[in-house]
Amino acid sequence: MRTVFCGTPELAVPTLAAVAERHEVAAVVCPPDKPQGRKGTPVPPPVKTWALAHGLPVHQPEKLNDGAFEAWLRELAPEVGVVAAYGRFLKQPILDLPPHGWLNMHPSLLPRWRGSSPIRSAVIHGDAETGASIMRITMEMDAGDVLLQEATPIGPDETALELADRLAVLGAHLMTRALDLVARGEARFTPQDAARATYSKLLERSDGYIRWNRPAREIHNLVRGSLPWPTVQCGFRGQVCKVLRAAIVETPAGADPGVVVEATRDTVHVATADLRLAILEFQAPGKRAMRMDEFLRGHRIDAGDRFEDLA
């Protein structure tokens, strides 16, 4: 089928690649290049980089609802639209243009974790499983009828970054199956149960602040779910530091929350509300991220020292 693909980050690239292998991608739509660094050098979205490398035309509209994009899309005449992590809303006149509508790859088991941060939300909240859904796009966010879903377990130490890589592949596989069903006229959509819907939000920096008086499992989930943003932060000796990897130690805390219970040449155990949390990777201000054993070779941490909550 003749398709138009809308996407932005690395998460969307496997879906684009899978669709392009089996169908005609008439154009790839992504946001404009984003200035980065001190010089403000424009950096293309990963989807654009892949598309150009594979000879696909790219369109980067500044606006979607001023009439120009709609006119461009009408001239393109796609049979179906495909979306994966595009990050921008399509209004009804645009949704109505392709005869087969728009299909979205959403990395959750809808109706759980509708919204902008489904992968990180699943990890932060300690979900045992998640998955990918292929749904029809409607004006209500992530509320469209579902065509296909597939679940996958979340490992107890798996990070949001690792999970995103797996869901990108799973979602790409589902999208090709979905397009095949649509092409054969065999697509059967199921309405979501709105009563079971939960919502993820766009995370802010403060969402990564540790509260040491919380259970170790909750803090551990926050650490692994907050990568690459907002990353988990806490105070130590008057500075804001980052905890990038941690592990639960099945030993009673033995001290007030935030207090270092054990400190050796290669490990630091911090008390939480119930158990101890081992800090495995750490980043001090102005320093690169280091394994804790590497950090301790140049910085002393003693039992009785305290990691602080941030206001």
N, C-alpha and C positions, 0 to 999 in steps of 0.2 A: 504494500500500500504506500501511497504517497503521504509522507508525514512531515510535520514541522516539529522540531525539538526545542524545548525551552529548559535551560538548566544553568547552573553557575559553578559549584565547587567540585572538588575531586570526587565527592560522593556520587555525583551525577554522571561521571565519565563512563563507568561500566555500562550503565543503561544506554547511553548514547552509542557506545561501541556495539552493543548487542543489537540495537535497533538498526543501525547502519549496515550490519552484516546481513540482515534478512529483508530489509525494506528500503525504499527510496527515501532518503532524508533530503527534502527539497531545500531546507535551510535550517541553521542552528541559531537560536535566539538566546542571547545572554546580556547581562548588564554591561555598560561601558567599562573600559579599563579603569582600574582604581589606582590613584596615586599612592605610592608607598615610599617610606624612607624620608630622610631629611631633604633630599632633592625633589621629592614628589614625582619620582619616575613612574609613569603609567605601567601597571602590571596587568596582563590579561587574565580573565578568569580561566581556570583549568579546562573548562568545557571549550572555550575558544581555542586554546592551544592545541587540544586534541583535534578539533574540527579542521583547523587550518592544516595541520600535519597530515590529515587524511583527505584533503581536497574538498571539504564541504564548505559551502558558502555560509558566512556568518553575518548576522544582523544584530546591531547593538543599539536599540532605541533608547533615548533618554526618557521618553514618556510612552505610555501604552494607551492612554485613553483620550488623546487629543484628535483622534480621527485618522492620523497619518499611519499609525501601525495597523489599524483596522483595514485601511485601503490597501496597504502593502500585503497583508495577509490574504485579502480577497483575491488580489492578483496572483498570489502564489498558489492558491486553490489546493490546499492540502485536503486529503480525505479524512485525516485524523490528526489530532495534536497530542504530543507526548510531553509530559513535564516531569522533571526530577530535580528537586531542590533548587527551584528557580528563585524563590524568595520574593516574588512580586505577584500581586493579584491581577487576575484577568476578569474584566467585567463582561456582562451578559452578551453584548453585541459580538464580542470576540469569541466567547464560548460557543455562540450559535453558528459560527462560520463553517467549521469542518462538518461534513455530513455525519460522521461517526463521533463527534464531540471530542473531548479531551480526556486523556487518561493520565493519572498522576501516580508515580511511585512514591509511596509514603513509608518511611522506615519505622513502622510500629504495627501492632495488631489492632487496627482501628475497631472500635471507637476509642481505644485507650491511646492516650498521648497524641491527641490532635494538637496542632500548633507548631511552633518554630524550633523546639529543642527536644524532639521525641527520644533520640538515642541517649542523650545525657540524662534526661529525666528518668528513663527506665533504669539506668545504672544508679543514679543518685538515690532513687527510692527503693533500691534493692529488689527489683523485679527478678523473678527466677527465669523468665523467658520474655522474648519479644519476637519481632518478625518483620515482614514486609507486606504491604497491602497495595494492590492496584485498584484504584477507585476512579469513578467518574467525577470530574471537577464540577462543582456547583458554586453559587455565590457564597454559601455558608462555608466557612473555613473547615476543610477536611471532613465535611459531612456527607459527601456524595456516596452513592451506592457502590458497594464493593464487588469487584469481579473475581479477584483471586487474592488469597492470603496464604502465607506459609510461616510457621513458627520456628524459632530456634532458641535453644537454652542460652542463658547468659552465664558465663563462667564466674565463679565466686571472686576471682581476682582480675577478671577481664576489664580493661579500660574502655572508655567511650570511643577512643581512637581505634582500638582493635576491633570493637564491635561494629563501628561504622564501616570498616573495610569489609567485614563479612556481610553486612546487610546490603552494601553496594552491589556485591556479586549476586546475592540472593534476589534483590529487587530487579536486577537486570534480567535474570533468568525468568522471573515472573512476567516482566513486561513483554518479552518476546512471546511467551505463551498467550498472554492477553491479546496481543495484536493478531496472532494467528486465529484466535477464537472470533475476534471481530471480523477479520477478513472472510472467514467461513460462514459468518452469520450465526454463530453458535454461542455468542456471548450472553451470559445470564447474570444479571446484576442483583445483588441482595442489599436491601436497605440496612443501614446501621441502626443499632439500638441506641437511640440518643440518651436513654436513661442510664446507660453504662459509660457514657463519654467522660473522659478525663482530659485535662488540658495542660500542655507544657507552655512555658513562657520563654521569652528572650532573656537569657541570663545576664545579670549585671555583676560587676566586680564584687560587690558585697555578698553575693550568693555563694562565693567561695570562702568566706570567713569561717574558720573553725570555731566551734563552741566545744571546748574540752569537757564540759559537763554533760555531753551527750554520750550514748553508748559507743563502744569502739567500732561495732559494725556500721553504725550510721556514719561515723567519721571516715571510715575506710571507703564506704560507698561514695561519699562526697569527693574524696581524693581521686578515685579512679574515674568518677563520672565528670569531673570538672576539667578534663583535658580535651582540647588545648585551651579552652576558655571556660571559666575565668581563672582557673587554677586555684588551688587551696592555699590560703594565706593565714599567717598567725604572727604574733609579736614575739620577739626574742631579743632580750638585752636592748630594748628600746628601738629595734629595727623591725621592719616588715619583711618577713621571710616566706618562702614558698615550700610546701611539702608536696612533692611530685609523685612519690610512690611510698606506700606504707603496707604493713601487714599486721594482722591481728595476732596478739600473743595470748594464748588461752591460759592466762594467769591473772588472778585477781589484781586489781589496780594497785592496792597497797599504799596509796597516797592520795592527796587531793588532786582533782582534775587539773591537768597541765603540768604537773610536777614530774621531773625526770626521775624515774624510779631506779633505772640502771643505765650506766654509761661506761662502756669499755672502749677499747681502741677502734672498734669497728661497728658498734651498734649503740643505739639510744632507744630506750623504752620509756614511753610517756604514759602517765595515768589518765584514764578517761573515767566515765561514770561507772563502768563495771570492770573492764579488763584493761590490759596494757596495749598500746599501739607502738609497733616498731617503725621508726622512720627509716626508709630505705634510700630515698633520694631527696636531696635538699638543695635549696638555692637561696643564698644570702644576697642582699642588695648589691647590685653592681658586679656580681659574680656569675659564672656559668653554673648550670645545674650539675651537681655532683652526686655520686653514690655517697651514702653517709660515711662509709669507711674511708673514702678519699677525703671528704670534708674534714673528718676528725684528725687526719694527719697534720693539718695546719691550724685547727681550731679546737680548743678544749671545751668540752661540755661535761659537767659533773653531776652526779646524783644530787638532787635537791634543787638544781636549777629549774626555772619555770618557763614554760611556753605560755604566752598570754593570748587571750581572745582579743580581737580587734573590735573597736566600737562600731 
